[in-house]
């Protein structure tokens, strides 16, 4: 038996990612996405303590 056969296998290395070239449109789009995500997160934090947005529909009274 070889020394490594029963042990944990060595993980394969991932190839290095290439640096991408972005033009002005791509950079503007990414900035817009970041701004939208930040606004959405802020809105979620603001609405967090207010309870559910949708009510349960028709409310039934306890009377029969």
Secondary structure, DSSP 8 states (H G I E B T S, - for coil): --SSTTS----------------HHHHHHHHHHHHHHHHHHHHHHHHGGG--SS--SS---S--
